[in-house]
Amino acid sequence: MKHDFMSHDLHLPELTFRGMLLGILITVIFTASNVYLGLKVGLTFSSSIPAAVISMAILRFFKDSNVLENNMVQTQASAAGTLSAVIFVLPGLLMLGYWQGFPFAQTLLLCACGGCLGVLFTIPLRRAMVVNSDLPYPEGRAAAEILKVGSQSHDPSATTKSSSGMKEIVGGGIFAGIISLCTNGFHFLAGEMSFWFAVGRGTTQLPFGFSTALLGAGYLIGIASGIAILIGMIIAWAGFVPYLTNSLPMGDAKSLSAFAMSVWKSKVRFIGAGCIGIAAIWTLLTLTKPILEGMKISLQSMKMSNEERATHRMDTDMKPTTVGLIFVAIIIGLIVCFYSFVSAVDISPVLMWTLVVCGIVISLCIGFFVAAACGYMAGLIGTSASPISGIGILGIIISSLVVFAIASANNLFATEAGTKFATAMALFMTSVVVCIAAISNDNLQDLKTGQLVGATPWKQQVALLIGSIAGAIAIAPVLNLLYQAYGFTGALPRPDMDPSAALSAPQATLMTTIAQGIFSSNLDWNYILIGVGVGIICIIVNLILKSTTATLSLPPLAIGMGIYLPPSLEMPIVMGSVMSYFVGKYLVQRAKERSGELADADVEQCNRRGVLFASGMIVGESLIGVLIAIVIVLSVTSGGSEDPLSLVGKDFANTAEWLGLAVFIGVIAYFIRLVVSTKFNKEEALEMKRVSEEK
């Protein structure tokens, strides 16, 4: 039976118990994957499309499943790709030495309250930014197309398409998982290799990284961001590192390469931090006018009568009374959360409650602003490209200044413990803001998908709340697991651990450094100011490119990340983006020859296969990373080795590097062949063309 999914009187299973259970399962899996990937390289992936494909593949076994139920599952599961952004700040409490692990109750409350606030803050933005807006919402539209084409569970041809999509994700996951196991578990393959060479009295490197997950991430982010990251690498490793290694004393470094790495960590990364900071501020400034307009319309929409709110099934948000009750519950949760954090320190009751109230007020005030900002940016450029880390930088600066003012007035800086507590408080406040920013960044994208497939908004909002809570439950155990297995840069759980194997947690390191710099005079601001200058130049260059060309751009934030991130992690991202660009060029040319007027649909079919396989690679490597972490923790806690899966010794390292390079080249060749060998499905292409013409 064919349904009109846009009908007001539609009565189909939408927010179902089985769908919620499936959504929770996918949420937990993708949250674990995202936490690992974010701590390793500072990137998280959008889980909406993979979740949609997995949901379609499973729910098609139920006769009464439909596109609306599948949409609810992906809506709920998408919280995994966003709430995990709290790792951009929270590990800083361990790097600071304030926490020795992640307390489950505090971490759960912080993430759940922040995530649910992100959902509530985007409810009044829905009409302004989704219904009455021409924002493109690229990822929301892509997810809607996949759901509409692949979720017709009673249509045999649709089942084939759904299965095919599942096949690519599972294939990519198994492919990357096996390679990751051989690399990070068995150590048959190296994860990176570098060629060092002298530059005068100094040195620099040509790095290579062999991560299949990052290759997939590069394939998804596109050429502009990839080239911007490459330029950042060149600025760092062909500019500042050679210059500084020539001009600074070598000190106690045992080798030139070790000296260069220490210079990059202690000097050049702060240049990257300055570039990221000014680029984030510029991004927000360029969006100030539309953000304010969106907030104005949103506030007006909140004053609508109940009759105006309930005109159509597809235009019904959660009831104001329900929103109010949830908001009160969140405020109570935040009070408990902040009180438990602050009461652990010996301070006066007045100061304690002052900090609790200020923490909540700052979270709410900054949170609503970033909800509007991130919602607009998600609609404009997509969820994955939105500068959440930039929002975090602004959040830590504002939070630190507020706490600094309160701490100064109450003489908290008289002791080292007081200074550490003030810094930790700023990080804790910022964690709530980042949770709000991350969820609001994703929610409007999901609501756009729902609008295109005929979903009921209030049911989606309930699904998003469930997803936020499920993701929050998963984050603390996964964080503790990874911390015990690998440690973080500057925070190792055991003194005999190898610091080079620690997860870099780049954003958390940056947030902690900025907070410490505001509370003390130990931070060398000169390098941050140089980074600000580099960022300004990048902004100007980007403006010139946009004004003089139709397609060229160099996102300043990506350049800053190129300076800041470890180069062996950036190289596969760059290679993935370049591969995506040239494969895309070839596909366009070939499609004109073999598909004629259906060339666009031909290219889309090939690209979709590549996107799904790349998403599978990200999930596969990330999940194997989590599983290896479990094995390491079990080994260490039972008195065993910290590298229990290794099958080779250190003397195999050189061979492993060349094997890793050979396998990585093979992965690229296989990926390209997989995409370009996609067979053209004319029936599907005609259907896509028909739908496009109807629009």
Residue pairs with C-beta under 8 A, 6 or more apart in sequence:
1 154
3 10
3 12
3 66
4 10
5 12
5 66
5 67
5 68
5 453
5 454
6 314
6 454
7 313
7 454
8 312
8 313
8 314
9 313
10 313
10 454
12 64
12 66
12 68
12 69
13 19
13 64
13 65
13 66
13 68
13 69
14 68
14 69
14 72
14 455
14 456
14 459
15 72
15 456
15 459
15 462
15 463
16 69
16 72
18 59
18 62
19 55
19 59
19 69
19 72
19 73
19 76
20 72
20 76
20 463
20 466
22 55
22 58
22 59
22 73
23 51
23 55
23 72
23 73
23 74
23 75
23 76
23 77
23 463
23 466
23 467
23 470
24 76
24 466
24 467
24 470
26 47
26 51
26 54
26 55
26 73
26 76
26 77
26 80
27 76
27 77
27 79
27 80
27 467
27 470
27 471
27 474
28 80
28 470
28 471
28 473
28 474
29 80
29 619
29 623
30 47
30 50
30 51
30 77
30 80
30 81
30 619
31 79
31 80
31 83
31 84
31 470
31 471
31 474
31 475
31 478
32 474
32 478
32 622
32 623
32 626
33 45
33 80
33 618
33 619
33 622
33 623
33 626
34 44
34 45
34 47
34 80
34 81
34 84
34 622
35 84
35 87
35 475
35 478
35 479
35 482
36 478
36 482
36 503
36 622
36 625
36 626
36 629
37 43
37 44
37 45
37 213
37 618
37 621
37 622
37 625
38 44
38 84
38 85
38 87
38 88
38 505
38 507
39 87
39 91
39 482
39 488
39 503
39 504
39 505
39 508
40 503
40 504
40 569
40 625
41 211
41 214
41 504
41 506
41 565
41 566
41 569
42 88
42 389
42 504
42 505
42 506
42 507
42 561
42 565
43 214
43 217
43 573
44 81
44 82
44 84
44 85
45 81
45 217
45 220
45 384
45 615
45 618
45 619
46 78
46 81
46 139
46 383
46 384
46 442
47 77
47 78
47 80
47 81
48 74
48 77
48 78
48 81
48 139
48 143
48 383
48 442
48 445
48 446
48 449
49 74
49 139
49 142
49 143
49 146
49 611
49 612
49 615
50 169
50 612
50 615
50 616
50 619
51 73
51 74
51 77
51 78
51 80
52 70
52 71
52 73
52 74
52 143
52 146
52 147
52 150
52 151
53 146
53 150
53 162
53 165
53 166
53 169
53 612
54 166
54 169
55 70
55 73
55 74
55 77
56 70
56 147
56 150
56 151
56 153
56 162
56 165
56 166
57 162
57 163
57 165
57 166
59 65
59 69
59 70
59 73
59 153
60 151
60 153
60 159
60 162
62 153
63 153
63 154
65 151
65 153
66 151
66 153
67 147
67 148
67 151
67 152
67 453
67 454
68 453
68 454
68 455
68 456
70 147
70 151
71 147
71 449
71 450
71 453
71 455
71 460
72 455
72 459
72 460
72 463
74 143
74 147
74 446
74 449
75 446
75 449
75 450
75 455
75 460
75 463
75 464
75 467
76 463
76 464
76 466
76 467
76 470
77 467
78 442
78 445
78 446
78 464
78 467
79 115
79 439
79 442
79 464
79 467
79 468
79 470
79 471
80 467
80 471
81 383
81 442
82 383
82 438
82 439
82 441
82 442
83 111
83 114
83 115
83 435
83 438
83 439
83 467
83 468
83 471
83 472
83 475
84 438
84 471
84 475
85 388
85 434
85 435
85 437
85 438
86 110
86 111
86 114
86 431
86 434
86 435
86 438
86 475
87 475
87 479
87 505
87 507
87 508
88 388
88 389
88 392
88 434
88 507
88 508
88 511
89 392
89 396
89 427
89 430
89 431
89 434
89 507
89 508
89 511
90 102
90 107
90 110
90 427
90 431
90 479
90 508
91 479
91 483
91 488
91 491
91 505
91 508
92 427
92 508
92 509
92 511
92 512
92 515
93 99
93 424
93 427
93 428
94 100
94 101
94 102
94 483
94 488
94 491
95 488
95 489
95 490
95 491
95 505
95 508
95 509
95 512
96 420
96 423
96 424
96 427
96 512
96 516
97 420
97 491
98 420
98 421
98 423
98 424
99 424
100 493
101 480
101 483
101 493
102 476
102 479
102 480
102 483
103 476
104 476
104 477
105 340
106 337
106 340
106 341
107 472
107 475
107 476
107 479
108 472
108 473
108 475
108 476
109 333
109 334
109 336
109 337
109 340
110 337
110 428
110 431
110 432
110 435
110 472
111 435
111 468
111 471
111 472
111 475
111 476
112 333
112 468
112 469
112 472
112 473
113 330
113 333
113 334
113 337
113 432
113 435
114 363
114 367
114 431
114 432
114 433
114 434
114 435
114 436
114 439
115 435
115 436
115 438
115 439
115 468
115 469
115 471
115 472
116 326
116 330
116 439
116 465
116 468
116 469
117 330
117 363
117 364
117 367
117 371
117 432
117 435
117 436
117 439
118 367
118 371
118 435
118 436
118 437
118 438
118 439
118 440
118 441
118 443
118 468
119 439
119 440
119 443
119 461
119 464
119 465
119 468
120 323
120 326
120 327
120 330
121 367
121 368
121 371
121 372
121 436
121 440
122 371
122 375
122 439
122 440
122 443
122 444
122 447
123 317
123 318
123 323
123 461
124 298
124 299
124 301
124 302
125 294
125 295
125 298
125 371
125 372
125 375
125 440
125 444
126 317
126 444
126 447
126 457
127 297
127 298
127 301
127 315
128 294
128 297
128 298
128 301
129 135
129 294
129 298
129 375
129 376
129 379
129 444
130 137
130 379
130 444
130 447
130 448
130 451
131 315
131 451
132 297
133 294
133 379
135 376
135 379
135 380
136 379
136 380
137 378
137 379
137 382
137 444
137 445
137 448
137 449
138 381
138 382
139 378
139 382
139 383
139 384
139 445
140 444
140 445
140 446
140 447
140 448
140 449
140 452
141 448
141 449
141 452
143 445
143 446
143 449
144 448
144 449
144 452
144 453
145 688
146 165
146 608
147 449
147 453
148 452
148 453
148 691
149 158
149 161
149 684
149 687
149 688
150 158
150 161
150 162
150 165
151 158
151 162
152 158
153 159
153 162
157 683
161 684
165 608
165 612
168 609
168 612
168 613
168 616
169 612
169 613
169 615
169 616
169 619
170 616
171 613
171 616
172 216
172 612
172 613
172 614
172 615
172 616
172 617
172 619
172 620
173 616
173 617
173 619
173 620
173 623
174 620
175 212
175 616
175 617
175 620
175 667
175 670
176 212
176 213
176 216
176 616
176 617
176 618
176 619
176 620
176 621
176 624
177 620
177 621
177 623
177 624
179 189
179 212
179 621
179 663
179 667
180 212
180 213
180 620
180 621
180 624
180 625
181 624
181 628
181 645
182 188
182 189
182 663
183 189
183 190
183 191
183 210
183 660
184 191
184 624
184 625
184 628
185 624
185 628
185 631
185 645
185 646
186 645
186 646
186 647
186 648
187 643
187 645
187 646
187 647
187 648
187 652
187 656
188 647
188 648
188 652
188 656
188 659
189 210
189 656
189 659
189 660
189 663
190 210
190 653
190 656
190 657
190 659
190 660
190 661
191 209
191 210
191 211
191 568
191 660
192 207
192 208
192 209
192 210
192 568
192 657
192 660
193 207
193 208
193 210
193 657
193 658
193 660
193 661
194 205
194 206
194 207
194 208
194 257
194 567
194 568
195 205
195 206
196 203
196 204
196 205
196 256
196 257
196 260
197 203
197 204
197 205
197 206
198 256
199 242
199 245
199 246
200 242
200 246
201 245
201 246
202 241
202 242
202 243
202 244
202 245
202 246
202 247
202 256
202 260
203 241
203 242
203 245
203 256
203 257
203 259
203 260
204 237
204 238
204 241
204 242
204 245
204 260
205 237
205 257
205 260
205 567
207 237
207 567
207 568
207 570
207 571
208 568
208 571
208 661
208 664
209 567
209 568
209 569
209 570
209 571
209 572
210 572
210 660
210 661
210 663
210 664
211 569
211 572
211 621
212 572
212 617
212 620
212 621
212 664
212 667
213 617
213 618
213 620
213 621
213 622
214 569
214 572
214 573
214 576
215 572
215 573
215 575
215 576
215 579
215 614
215 617
215 664
215 667
215 668
215 671
216 576
216 613
216 614
216 615
216 616
216 617
216 618
217 573
217 576
217 614
217 618
218 226
218 572
218 573
218 574
218 575
218 576
218 577
218 578
218 579
218 580
219 576
219 577
219 579
219 580
219 610
219 611
219 614
219 671
220 384
220 576
220 580
220 611
220 614
220 615
221 384
221 385
221 573
221 576
221 577
222 577
222 580
222 581
223 577
223 578
223 580
223 581
224 552
224 553
224 554
224 555
224 558
225 385
225 555
225 558
225 577
226 573
226 574
226 576
226 577
226 578
226 580
226 581
227 554
227 574
227 577
227 578
228 554
228 555
228 556
228 558
228 559
228 562
229 558
229 559
229 561
229 562
229 565
229 570
229 573
229 574
229 577
230 562
230 570
230 574
231 554
231 559
231 562
232 272
232 275
232 558
232 559
232 560
232 561
232 562
232 563
232 564
232 570
233 562
233 563
233 567
233 570
233 571
233 574
234 562
235 534
235 559
235 562
235 563
236 264
236 268
236 271
236 272
236 562
236 563
236 567
237 264
237 567
240 267
240 268
240 271
240 563
241 260
241 263
241 264
241 268
244 263
244 267
244 268
245 256
245 259
245 260
245 263
248 263
248 267
250 256
250 259
251 259
253 259
253 262
267 524
267 527
268 527
268 563
269 510
269 563
269 564
270 513
270 523
270 524
270 527
270 528
270 531
271 527
271 528
271 530
271 531
271 534
271 563
272 531
272 560
272 561
272 562
272 563
272 564
272 565
273 510
273 513
273 514
273 528
273 531
273 560
273 564
274 527
274 528
274 529
274 530
274 531
274 532
274 533
274 534
274 535
274 560
275 531
275 532
275 534
275 535
275 538
275 556
275 559
275 560
275 563
275 564
276 389
276 390
276 393
276 510
276 531
276 535
276 557
276 560
276 561
276 564
277 390
277 393
277 514
277 528
277 531
277 532
277 535
277 560
278 531
278 532
278 535
278 536
278 539
278 556
279 387
279 390
279 535
279 538
279 539
279 555
279 556
279 557
279 559
279 560
280 387
280 389
280 390
280 391
280 393
280 394
280 557
281 390
281 394
282 535
282 539
282 556
283 377
283 387
283 390
283 556
283 557
284 291
284 373
284 390
284 394
287 373
287 376
287 377
287 380
290 376
291 369
291 372
291 373
291 376
294 372
294 375
294 376
295 372
298 372
302 320
309 315
309 316
309 317
310 316
313 456
314 451
314 454
314 455
314 456
314 457
315 457
316 456
316 457
316 458
317 323
317 457
317 458
317 461
318 326
318 458
318 461
318 462
319 458
326 465
331 360
334 359
334 360
334 363
334 432
335 356
335 360
338 355
338 356
338 359
338 360
338 428
339 352
339 356
341 425
341 428
342 352
342 355
342 356
342 359
342 425
343 352
345 352
345 417
345 421
347 410
347 412
348 410
351 406
351 410
351 412
354 406
355 403
355 406
355 425
358 402
358 403
358 406
359 425
359 428
359 429
359 432
362 398
362 399
362 402
362 429
362 433
363 429
363 432
363 433
363 436
366 395
366 398
366 399
366 433
367 432
367 433
367 436
367 437
370 391
370 395
370 433
370 436
370 437
370 440
371 436
371 437
371 440
372 440
373 391
373 437
374 386
374 388
374 391
374 437
374 438
374 440
374 441
375 440
375 441
375 443
375 444
377 385
377 386
377 387
377 441
378 386
378 441
378 442
378 444
378 445
379 444
379 445
379 448
382 445
383 441
383 442
383 445
385 555
386 441
387 557
388 434
388 437
388 438
388 441
389 507
389 510
389 557
389 561
390 557
391 433
391 434
391 437
392 430
392 433
392 434
392 437
392 507
392 511
393 510
393 511
393 514
395 429
395 430
395 433
395 434
395 437
396 426
396 427
396 430
396 511
396 514
396 515
397 514
397 518
399 426
399 427
399 429
399 430
399 433
400 423
400 426
400 514
400 515
400 518
400 519
401 518
402 426
402 429
403 422
403 425
403 426
403 429
404 422
404 426
404 518
404 519
406 412
407 413
407 418
407 419
407 422
407 519
411 418
412 418
412 419
412 421
412 422
413 419
413 422
413 519
419 519
419 520
422 519
423 512
423 515
423 516
423 519
426 515
426 518
426 519
427 511
427 512
427 515
430 511
439 464
439 468
443 464
446 460
446 464
447 457
447 460
449 455
450 456
450 457
450 460
451 457
478 626
481 626
481 629
481 630
481 633
482 503
482 626
482 629
483 491
483 493
484 493
484 629
484 632
484 633
484 636
485 628
485 629
485 630
485 632
485 633
485 636
486 501
486 502
486 503
486 629
486 632
487 493
487 494
487 497
487 499
487 501
487 502
487 503
488 502
488 503
488 504
488 505
488 508
488 509
489 499
489 502
489 503
489 504
489 505
489 509
490 509
491 502
492 499
492 502
494 636
497 642
498 642
504 565
504 566
504 569
506 564
506 565
506 566
510 564
513 523
516 522
516 523
517 523
517 525
517 528
531 560
531 563
534 559
534 560
534 563
535 556
535 559
535 560
538 554
538 556
538 559
538 560
539 556
541 554
542 553
542 554
542 555
542 556
545 552
545 553
545 554
546 552
546 553
561 570
562 570
572 664
575 668
576 614
579 668
579 671
579 672
580 610
583 610
583 672
583 675
583 676
584 603
584 607
586 676
587 602
587 603
587 606
587 607
587 675
587 676
588 599
588 603
590 602
590 676
591 599
591 600
591 602
591 603
591 606
592 599
594 602
594 680
595 601
595 602
595 680
595 685
598 680
598 682
598 685
598 686
598 689
601 684
601 685
601 686
601 688
601 689
602 680
602 685
604 688
605 678
605 680
605 681
605 684
605 685
606 675
606 676
606 678
607 675
609 674
609 675
609 678
610 671
610 674
610 675
613 671
613 674
613 675
614 671
628 645
631 644
631 645
632 642
632 643
632 644
635 641
635 642
635 644
636 642
648 656
